[in-house]
Amino acid sequence: MSEQKTPEQLVADFEATHGEVVHARTPMGLVVLRPPTDGEHQLFVEALMDDKKKNNVSYMRQLVMNCRVHPGPDEFVAMLKRYPALALSLADALHTIAGGGIEVHAGKSI
């Protein structure tokens, strides 16, 4: 019988593979996402910035689905159906680890 890993051990394993990861514990289990690639993030931002497209939640959900490494796809879709706002929170966290949280200054030196 194999020993089941704790959520902390799973996150550590995914960090060893992907570097910084986004993770959340839900009542349905652990969610882990890898950072988006430059191309994935660029497509996401371009879709959000397109004035003709109004379905921003869809783009956030797609980014989250693309970056999911745990759990499996069917289990993750069930989580998103049960907790639909989870995709928005995860997309925001993905934006942060993609550099969206870096403090930027313009003008004179600080």
C-alpha positions as a Markdown table, in Angstrom:
| # | Residue | x | y | z |
|---|---|---|---|---|
| 1 | Met | 0.0 | 0.0 | 0.0 |
| 2 | Ser | 1.5 | 3.3 | -1.0 |
| 3 | Glu | 1.6 | 6.3 | 1.3 |
| 4 | Gln | -0.6 | 9.2 | 0.3 |
| 5 | Lys | 1.2 | 12.6 | 0.2 |
| 6 | Thr | 0.0 | 15.5 | 2.2 |
| 7 | Pro | -1.0 | 18.7 | 0.4 |
| 8 | Glu | 2.2 | 20.3 | 1.6 |
| 9 | Gln | 4.2 | 17.5 | 0.0 |
| 10 | Leu | 2.3 | 17.7 | -3.2 |
| 11 | Val | 2.9 | 21.5 | -3.4 |
| 12 | Ala | 6.6 | 21.0 | -2.7 |
| 13 | Asp | 6.8 | 18.3 | -5.5 |
| 14 | Phe | 5.1 | 20.7 | -8.0 |
| 15 | Glu | 7.3 | 23.6 | -6.9 |
| 16 | Ala | 10.4 | 21.3 | -7.6 |
| 17 | Thr | 9.0 | 20.7 | -11.1 |
| 18 | His | 7.5 | 24.1 | -12.0 |
| 19 | Gly | 9.1 | 26.7 | -9.7 |
| 20 | Glu | 6.6 | 29.0 | -8.0 |
| 21 | Val | 3.1 | 27.6 | -8.1 |
| 22 | Val | -0.4 | 28.8 | -7.2 |
| 23 | His | -2.2 | 26.5 | -4.8 |
| 24 | Ala | -5.5 | 26.6 | -3.0 |
| 25 | Arg | -7.3 | 24.2 | -0.6 |
| 26 | Thr | -10.9 | 23.8 | -1.2 |
| 27 | Pro | -13.4 | 21.6 | 0.6 |
| 28 | Met | -13.2 | 19.3 | -2.5 |
| 29 | Gly | -9.4 | 19.1 | -2.3 |
| 30 | Leu | -6.1 | 20.7 | -3.3 |
| 31 | Val | -5.7 | 22.8 | -6.6 |
| 32 | Val | -2.2 | 23.5 | -8.0 |
| 33 | Leu | -1.4 | 25.6 | -11.0 |
| 34 | Arg | 2.0 | 26.2 | -12.7 |
| 35 | Pro | 2.9 | 29.7 | -13.8 |
| 36 | Pro | 1.6 | 30.6 | -17.3 |
| 37 | Thr | 4.1 | 30.7 | -20.1 |
| 38 | Asp | 4.8 | 34.0 | -21.7 |
| 39 | Gly | 2.6 | 33.0 | -24.7 |
| 40 | Glu | -0.3 | 31.9 | -22.5 |
| 41 | His | -0.2 | 35.1 | -20.5 |
| 42 | Gln | 0.1 | 37.3 | -23.6 |
| 43 | Leu | -2.9 | 35.7 | -25.2 |
| 44 | Phe | -4.9 | 36.1 | -22.0 |
| 45 | Val | -4.1 | 39.8 | -21.6 |
| 46 | Glu | -4.8 | 40.4 | -25.3 |
| 47 | Ala | -8.2 | 38.8 | -25.0 |
| 48 | Leu | -9.0 | 40.8 | -21.9 |
| 49 | Met | -7.9 | 44.1 | -23.7 |
| 50 | Asp | -10.0 | 43.4 | -26.8 |
| 51 | Asp | -13.0 | 45.8 | -26.5 |
| 52 | Lys | -15.1 | 43.6 | -28.8 |
| 53 | Lys | -14.8 | 40.6 | -26.5 |
| 54 | Lys | -16.9 | 40.8 | -23.3 |
| 55 | Asn | -16.5 | 37.3 | -21.9 |
| 56 | Asn | -13.5 | 38.0 | -19.6 |
| 57 | Val | -14.5 | 35.2 | -17.1 |
| 58 | Ser | -14.1 | 32.7 | -19.9 |
| 59 | Tyr | -10.6 | 33.8 | -20.6 |
| 60 | Met | -9.7 | 33.6 | -16.9 |
| 61 | Arg | -11.2 | 30.2 | -16.7 |
| 62 | Gln | -9.2 | 29.1 | -19.8 |
| 63 | Leu | -5.9 | 30.4 | -18.4 |
| 64 | Val | -6.6 | 28.5 | -15.2 |
| 65 | Met | -7.5 | 25.3 | -17.1 |
| 66 | Asn | -4.3 | 25.6 | -19.2 |
| 67 | Cys | -2.1 | 26.0 | -16.1 |
| 68 | Arg | -3.7 | 23.3 | -13.9 |
| 69 | Val | -1.3 | 20.5 | -12.8 |
| 70 | His | -3.5 | 19.1 | -10.0 |
| 71 | Pro | -6.1 | 17.6 | -9.7 |
| 72 | Gly | -7.1 | 15.8 | -12.9 |
| 73 | Pro | -9.2 | 17.7 | -15.4 |
| 74 | Asp | -12.5 | 16.1 | -14.6 |
| 75 | Glu | -12.1 | 16.7 | -10.8 |
| 76 | Phe | -11.0 | 20.2 | -11.5 |
| 77 | Val | -14.0 | 21.0 | -13.7 |
| 78 | Ala | -16.3 | 19.6 | -10.9 |
| 79 | Met | -14.5 | 22.0 | -8.5 |
| 80 | Leu | -15.1 | 25.0 | -10.8 |
| 81 | Lys | -18.8 | 24.0 | -11.1 |
| 82 | Arg | -19.1 | 23.9 | -7.4 |
| 83 | Tyr | -17.0 | 27.0 | -6.7 |
| 84 | Pro | -17.3 | 29.2 | -9.9 |
| 85 | Ala | -15.5 | 32.1 | -8.3 |
| 86 | Leu | -12.5 | 30.0 | -7.8 |
| 87 | Ala | -11.4 | 30.5 | -11.4 |
| 88 | Leu | -11.2 | 34.2 | -10.9 |
| 89 | Ser | -9.2 | 34.0 | -7.7 |
| 90 | Leu | -6.8 | 31.5 | -9.3 |
| 91 | Ala | -6.4 | 33.7 | -12.4 |
| 92 | Asp | -5.6 | 36.7 | -10.3 |
| 93 | Ala | -2.9 | 34.7 | -8.4 |
| 94 | Leu | -1.5 | 33.4 | -11.8 |
| 95 | His | -1.2 | 37.1 | -12.9 |
| 96 | Thr | 0.7 | 37.9 | -9.7 |
| 97 | Ile | 3.3 | 35.1 | -10.1 |
| 98 | Ala | 3.6 | 36.0 | -13.8 |
| 99 | Gly | 5.0 | 39.4 | -12.6 |
| 100 | Gly | 1.7 | 41.3 | -12.1 |
| 101 | Gly | 2.6 | 41.9 | -8.4 |
| 102 | Ile | 6.0 | 43.5 | -9.0 |
| 103 | Glu | 6.0 | 47.1 | -7.7 |
| 104 | Val | 6.7 | 49.5 | -10.6 |
| 105 | His | 7.8 | 53.2 | -10.3 |
| 106 | Ala | 7.8 | 55.8 | -13.0 |
| 107 | Gly | 9.4 | 59.2 | -13.0 |
| 108 | Lys | 12.1 | 60.5 | -10.6 |
| 109 | Ser | 14.1 | 58.0 | -8.6 |
| 110 | Ile | 12.7 | 56.8 | -5.3 |
